[in-house]
Amino acid sequence: MEAAAHAVARHEKIGFQFSGGRDSVAALHVMRPHWDRMAIYITDTGDTWLGTRAVTERMQEIVGREFTVILSDVHAYQQEHGWPFD
């Protein structure tokens, strides 16, 4: 937690990308003392799992505000460019 405090101290406001996964949830809890200085955002690709939506909604309740949503249309991208592969 000292590393997080040190990193945050160098900035007025920081961005935090919340994915709804376990690591993201844990990291957001570690950053709790700094929530007031954080812009928390999520990316909505149009095919988010219901479980991920539920976790995100719960974390918004815990933090006390809605997260900023970055919209992306994965289906339109796939139609234009096809499926990514190695």
Salt bridges, closest charged atoms under 4 A:
ASP44 OD2 - ARG53 NH1 3.99
GLU61 OE1 - ARG58 NH1 3.04
GLU80 OE2 - HIS81 NE2 3.61
